[in-house]
Amino acid sequence: MPAYVISEVEMRDAAGFEVYRAIAAKTIAQYGGRYLVRGGAASVIEGSPPPKAVIVVEFPTMERLREWYASQEYAEALKVRQTALDRRLIFVEGVAPV
């Protein structure tokens, strides 16, 4: 069953953000993930204002998603993230294919 990472992101440092983004993209692909949404225009229909950017990444399974997040490769991106951006990160299971 697929699993998704939903990130609500606000950039704090543009150069650091680009470094984070490059490392994260490489590691996501390495762990079988793929971007579904990567900061495109968002419209709020109900609720509070949206974050500056929304990112959605699909992984084949929740197990693989968690392996990616805990990986040594992604740890490098997390070091950069601390100063480059603020975010809320959500892991959610998808539905089984029919």
trRosetta pair geometry for C-beta under 8 A, 3 or more apart (Angstrom, degrees):
i j d omega theta_ij theta_ji phi_ij phi_ji
1 61 6.5 80 61 -120 56 72
1 62 7.5 2 84 -14 94 93
1 93 6.1 29 124 -172 124 102
1 94 5.9 -171 167 70 85 82
1 95 7.1 -99 -153 150 108 13
1 96 5.0 -62 -101 -85 103 70
2 58 5.4 -15 -173 -166 127 102
2 59 6.7 149 -161 77 72 46
2 60 6.3 -77 -108 -149 67 24
2 61 7.2 -92 -116 -78 26 33
2 93 7.8 136 93 -167 49 55
2 94 3.8 6 78 32 90 145
3 58 7.6 140 76 -156 38 56
3 59 5.1 -22 67 63 88 99
3 60 7.8 8 23 84 83 26
3 61 5.9 36 -2 161 112 24
3 62 3.9 131 -75 -78 153 62
3 64 7.4 164 41 56 119 84
3 65 4.5 -100 97 -15 128 142
3 91 6.6 7 171 -174 114 90
3 92 6.9 169 -161 87 71 39
3 93 5.3 -41 -107 -109 84 52
3 94 6.1 -137 -81 -3 28 88
4 36 7.7 -39 -130 19 113 137
4 56 5.9 -13 -169 -167 117 91
4 57 6.7 151 -156 76 63 47
4 58 5.6 -29 -99 -99 80 60
4 59 7.4 -179 -84 19 29 76
4 65 7.8 -41 12 -101 5 149
4 91 7.4 158 84 -155 49 46
4 92 5.1 -19 62 64 96 88
4 93 7.8 157 18 -111 78 7
4 94 6.0 95 -22 -58 101 96
5 33 7.6 -2 14 -141 119 141
5 55 7.6 -10 110 111 94 94
5 56 7.2 162 81 -152 56 42
5 57 4.5 -1 51 54 104 101
5 59 7.2 61 -16 -15 96 109
5 65 6.3 171 -49 -153 98 119
5 69 7.8 156 -96 -70 133 113
5 89 6.7 -22 -167 -164 96 91
5 90 7.2 144 -161 77 47 52
5 91 6.0 -22 -101 -99 66 66
6 54 7.3 -18 -168 -167 85 92
6 55 7.5 158 -157 83 39 55
6 56 5.5 -5 -105 -104 71 79
6 89 7.5 150 80 -158 52 42
6 90 4.3 -15 60 62 100 106
6 92 6.5 17 -4 8 113 117
7 53 7.9 2 110 107 95 89
7 54 7.1 154 83 -158 59 44
7 55 4.2 -4 56 56 108 102
7 56 7.7 -162 23 -70 71 37
7 57 7.8 31 -4 -1 107 102
7 87 5.3 -16 -167 -168 95 133
7 88 7.3 156 -154 78 47 51
7 89 5.4 -7 -104 -105 79 72
7 90 7.7 -167 -71 24 36 71
8 50 7.6 -142 -141 -176 109 71
8 51 3.8 133 179 -2 95 151
8 53 7.6 156 -160 83 42 50
8 54 5.9 -15 -104 -104 65 73
8 87 6.1 152 77 -157 52 71
8 88 4.5 6 49 48 108 98
9 39 7.6 -52 58 -91 124 97
9 51 6.1 119 45 138 31 134
9 52 6.3 -74 100 68 63 94
9 53 4.5 -28 67 69 101 99
9 54 7.5 174 19 -84 83 24
9 55 6.3 30 -7 -2 126 109
9 85 5.4 -7 -163 176 100 135
9 86 7.3 146 -155 81 51 51
9 87 4.5 -16 -100 -99 68 105
10 51 5.7 -116 -52 -170 88 98
10 52 4.5 108 -111 9 68 121
10 53 7.4 163 -80 22 37 82
10 85 6.4 157 79 -162 44 81
10 86 4.7 -9 60 60 99 98
10 87 7.1 -178 21 -76 64 57
11 14 6.3 53 163 -87 134 56
11 17 4.7 -11 -133 -80 109 152
11 52 6.4 -103 9 101 79 153
11 53 7.4 50 -28 4 94 126
11 84 7.1 -42 -147 161 71 73
11 85 5.2 -45 -110 -103 44 95
12 16 7.5 -21 78 66 83 129
12 17 7.7 153 46 -57 54 106
12 83 6.8 -122 89 164 128 48
12 84 6.1 158 55 166 90 22
12 85 5.7 -178 10 -94 87 31
12 86 6.2 86 -41 -17 114 85
13 16 3.8 40 97 27 119 118
13 17 6.1 171 85 -23 59 84
13 83 5.9 10 6 135 143 85
13 84 4.8 -91 58 -122 100 55
13 85 7.6 -111 36 -49 72 58
14 17 5.5 -53 -145 31 28 116
14 18 6.7 27 157 -18 62 102
15 18 6.0 -54 -155 32 32 109
15 19 6.8 31 148 -16 64 104
16 19 5.5 -53 -150 36 37 112
16 20 6.2 39 152 -19 69 105
16 80 5.5 -179 -169 -177 90 94
16 83 5.7 -98 -156 97 168 91
16 84 3.1 -146 123 -95 110 101
16 85 7.6 -164 108 -24 105 75
17 20 5.6 -53 -148 37 31 113
17 21 6.1 34 154 -23 65 108
17 84 4.7 164 -67 175 54 111
17 85 5.6 88 -104 -53 94 110
18 21 5.5 -51 -142 36 31 115
18 22 6.4 32 158 -20 63 104
19 22 6.1 -56 -151 33 28 109
19 23 6.6 20 156 -11 64 108
19 80 5.1 -136 104 -150 111 153
19 84 7.0 -143 56 -88 95 151
20 23 6.1 -65 -151 41 28 105
20 24 5.9 24 158 -18 68 114
20 77 5.3 94 -150 -160 68 85
20 80 4.4 -164 -77 107 85 121
20 81 5.2 106 -128 -75 136 70
20 84 4.8 -171 -21 80 135 158
20 85 6.6 -121 59 6 165 117
21 24 5.8 -56 -139 40 26 110
21 25 6.1 29 161 -22 63 108
22 25 6.0 -53 -146 33 25 110
22 26 6.7 24 157 -17 60 107
23 26 6.0 -60 -154 36 30 110
23 27 6.4 19 156 -11 66 111
23 73 7.8 -176 180 164 92 77
23 74 7.7 133 141 -127 100 44
23 76 5.5 -127 -163 101 146 105
23 77 4.0 -174 104 -80 120 94
23 80 6.8 128 28 23 142 142
24 27 6.0 -64 -148 42 30 105
24 28 6.0 35 156 -26 68 107
24 74 7.0 55 -116 -132 64 86
24 77 4.6 113 -65 -145 76 156
25 28 5.7 -51 -144 32 28 114
25 29 6.6 26 158 -15 62 105
25 35 7.7 -26 -123 -40 89 124
26 29 6.1 -61 -156 37 28 108
26 30 6.3 31 149 -23 64 111
26 73 7.5 -120 107 173 98 122
27 30 5.2 -52 -145 35 37 118
27 31 6.4 18 161 -5 68 108
27 68 6.3 130 147 -160 99 95
27 71 6.5 176 -163 79 123 137
27 73 4.4 163 -111 124 113 115
27 74 4.6 155 151 -74 162 79
27 77 6.5 -118 14 -13 141 135
28 31 6.4 -72 -152 46 26 97
28 33 3.9 -81 -176 75 83 124
28 34 7.4 146 145 -73 110 21
28 35 7.2 60 129 -50 154 79
28 57 5.7 -95 -146 -153 134 144
28 68 6.7 57 -110 -162 48 144
29 32 7.9 63 -175 -57 30 12
29 33 6.7 -87 -68 63 27 73
29 34 7.5 61 -101 -88 67 62
30 68 7.8 142 80 -118 86 97
30 73 6.3 -37 72 112 156 170
31 59 6.8 -24 124 -127 102 116
31 64 5.8 154 168 172 95 92
31 65 7.7 119 137 -100 131 29
31 67 6.2 176 -143 94 125 99
31 68 3.7 177 86 -86 173 106
31 71 6.9 -144 -69 -28 132 151
32 59 6.0 83 95 -151 92 75
32 60 5.1 -33 138 -8 136 111
32 64 5.5 -36 57 172 126 146
33 57 4.9 22 178 168 124 113
33 58 6.4 159 -153 82 70 42
33 59 4.6 -37 -92 -86 87 79
33 64 7.7 177 -57 129 82 111
33 65 7.3 90 -84 -103 116 72
33 68 6.3 29 -26 -86 128 167
34 57 6.9 165 80 -157 28 73
34 58 5.5 -17 59 58 81 93
35 38 4.6 12 -177 -55 139 115
35 55 7.1 -61 -137 -164 101 92
35 56 7.4 106 -163 80 59 55
35 57 5.6 -42 -99 -102 51 78
36 56 4.5 -48 66 99 105 104
36 57 6.8 174 10 -103 83 22
36 58 5.4 72 -36 -20 117 105
37 40 6.0 -98 -157 20 84 107
37 54 5.9 -15 130 112 133 91
37 55 6.0 -177 98 -144 81 31
37 56 4.0 53 33 25 104 99
38 55 5.5 31 -118 -123 50 89
39 53 4.0 -19 -118 -151 88 118
39 54 7.0 157 -95 52 35 44
39 55 6.2 -2 -44 -74 71 85
40 54 7.8 -50 50 62 67 90
42 50 4.6 -165 108 174 131 173
42 54 5.4 85 -68 9 146 125
43 50 7.8 167 159 -21 2 140
44 47 6.2 -118 -164 70 110 79
44 48 7.4 -99 -144 101 148 28
44 49 6.0 -111 -33 -128 157 37
44 50 5.2 -160 -61 -33 101 92
50 54 6.6 -64 -175 -40 119 116
51 54 6.4 124 59 -67 103 74
51 87 7.8 71 -172 -128 159 62
51 88 7.3 -158 -62 24 148 103
58 94 7.4 28 -135 -49 99 143
59 62 7.5 117 84 -89 120 24
59 64 4.8 -167 168 93 119 105
59 65 4.0 173 42 -70 156 86
59 68 6.7 -141 -103 1 142 139
60 64 5.2 43 55 28 89 154
61 64 4.7 98 56 6 82 99
61 65 7.0 -138 98 -4 47 86
62 65 5.4 -51 -148 36 37 117
62 66 6.3 35 155 -17 68 105
62 91 6.9 94 -140 167 94 118
62 93 5.6 -38 -60 -92 124 91
63 66 6.0 -58 -150 38 28 108
63 67 6.4 33 150 -22 64 105
64 67 5.4 -49 -148 33 35 116
64 68 6.5 40 152 -21 64 101
65 68 5.8 -54 -156 32 31 113
65 69 6.5 25 152 -16 65 107
65 91 6.1 141 133 -139 140 115
66 69 5.6 -52 -143 37 35 111
66 70 6.2 18 161 -5 67 112
66 91 7.5 47 -72 -139 81 159
67 70 6.2 -70 -144 49 25 99
67 71 6.2 49 152 -57 63 99
68 71 5.6 -40 -152 -4 29 123
68 74 5.8 88 165 -38 67 146
69 74 6.2 -97 -135 100 24 159
69 91 7.8 -65 -39 -76 153 130
70 74 7.6 64 51 58 14 123
71 74 4.6 87 64 14 94 98
71 75 6.8 -135 102 -18 51 85
72 75 5.3 -44 -150 17 34 123
72 76 7.8 43 154 -23 58 90
73 76 6.6 -51 -178 17 36 108
73 77 7.9 24 137 -6 62 102
74 77 5.3 -50 -162 35 56 113
74 78 6.3 60 142 -25 76 100
75 78 5.4 -51 -149 33 37 116
75 79 6.8 46 152 -26 64 96
76 79 5.9 -46 -158 23 34 114
76 80 7.2 26 149 -9 62 104
77 80 5.8 -59 -157 40 39 109
77 81 6.1 48 147 -32 70 106
78 81 5.2 -47 -142 28 35 121
78 82 7.2 54 158 -36 60 89
79 82 6.4 -43 -171 6 31 113
80 83 7.1 -80 -173 47 42 86
80 84 5.3 17 152 -12 81 133
81 84 5.6 -74 -123 48 29 103
81 85 5.9 -53 -153 49 72 91
81 87 7.5 -54 -171 15 117 123
